[in-house]
Amino acid sequence: MMLETDLYQPLYNYLTGLGYTVRSEVQNCDIIATQDDRMVVIEMKRSFTLTLLMQAVKRQRIADAVYVAIPAPKSGMRSKSWRDVCHLLRRLELGLIVVRFREADTAVVEIVIQPVPFQRRRDNRSRKYVLREVAGRSSDYNVAGSCRRKLMTAYRENAVLIACCLARYGRLSVGALKKLGTGAKTPGILQKNFYGWFNRVERGIYELDPKGKTGLAEYQELVKEIYDKLDSNSEESF
């Protein structure tokens, strides 16, 4: 079983090879490496943990650069979870060192991330998508933290609205549905028929499939609200 201390010698050899003076266990820091006026702190753990992260962040108060050092993960570092870890380290301006242990007691030290200033850039495309999704939901029909259950998205809510209109009024044209307030995405939702709720009777005319009736039963709260609005605005746009 690998010990945390097994990381020390490869790191020591690497740092001294770069001309650093290395000392271990100084004021609760695992490794201190100095070169002229520059001080680097390295915190070691057998795996990436929150404790390791917190230790490293605290060391930023005293060091010019801080790295976290771990053994190279056996499963590699290409998974989404590892990409997220690397993004977090860059965001916190922490470096990442991995030590790859090989046969014959040899080890290779690899600098994966340098602790450089983080340039925060807003993802405007994703931001617009999120704001569009929020605007497209009439209420909050989901429970935060839910998993393995269908979420009410703006697209699904729009499909439910179309299905309710067809259930209430029978076969309708795309134009008639739009007048009831189903929106500009109505043609696309009907044509793609992602949930299998709709049947095309003839060009531009649709009806509700039995699957659609079953689907509506899953969203009783939303369906009731839609029917109430349709009833109260029977001659107006929904």
Rosetta blueprint (number, residue, H / E / L):
1 M L
2 M L
3 L L
4 E H
5 T H
6 D H
7 L H
8 Y H
9 Q H
10 P H
11 L H
12 Y H
13 N H
14 Y H
15 L H
16 T H
17 G H
18 L L
19 G L
20 Y L
21 T E
22 V E
23 R E
24 S E
25 E E
26 V E
27 Q L
28 N L
29 C E
30 D E
31 I E
32 I E
33 A E
34 T E
35 Q E
36 D L
37 D L
38 R E
39 M E
40 V E
41 V E
42 I E
43 E E
44 M E
45 K L
46 R L
47 S L
48 F L
49 T L
50 L H
51 T H
52 L H
53 L H
54 M H
55 Q H
56 A H
57 V H
58 K H
59 R H
60 Q L
61 R L
62 I L
63 A L
64 D L
65 A E
66 V E
67 Y E
68 V E
69 A E
70 I E
71 P E
72 A L
73 P L
74 K L
75 S L
76 G L
77 M L
78 R L
79 S L
80 K H
81 S H
82 W H
83 R H
84 D H
85 V H
86 C H
87 H H
88 L H
89 L H
90 R H
91 R H
92 L L
93 E L
94 L L
95 G E
96 L E
97 I E
98 V E
99 V E
100 R E
101 F E
102 R E
103 E L
104 A L
105 D L
106 T E
107 A E
108 V E
109 V E
110 E E
111 I E
112 V E
113 I E
114 Q L
115 P L
116 V L
117 P L
118 F L
119 Q L
120 R L
121 R L
122 R L
123 D L
124 N H
125 R H
126 S H
127 R H
128 K H
129 Y H
130 V H
131 L H
132 R H
133 E H
134 V H
135 A H
136 G L
137 R L
138 S L
139 S L
140 D L
141 Y L
142 N L
143 V L
144 A L
145 G L
146 S L
147 C L
148 R L
149 R L
150 K L
151 L L
152 M L
153 T L
154 A H
155 Y H
156 R H
157 E H
158 N H
159 A H
160 V H
161 L H
162 I H
163 A H
164 C H
165 C H
166 L H
167 A H
168 R H
169 Y H
170 G L
171 R L
172 L E
173 S E
174 V H
175 G H
176 A H
177 L H
178 K H
179 K H
180 L L
181 G L
182 T L
183 G L
184 A L
185 K L
186 T H
187 P H
188 G H
189 I H
190 L H
191 Q H
192 K H
193 N L
194 F L
195 Y L
196 G L
197 W L
198 F E
199 N E
200 R E
201 V E
202 E E
203 R L
204 G L
205 I E
206 Y E
207 E E
208 L E
209 D L
210 P H
211 K H
212 G H
213 K H
214 T H
215 G H
216 L H
217 A H
218 E H
219 Y H
220 Q H
221 E H
222 L H
223 V H
224 K H
225 E H
226 I H
227 Y H
228 D H
229 K H
230 L H
231 D H
232 S H
233 N L
234 S L
235 E L
236 E L
237 S L
238 F L
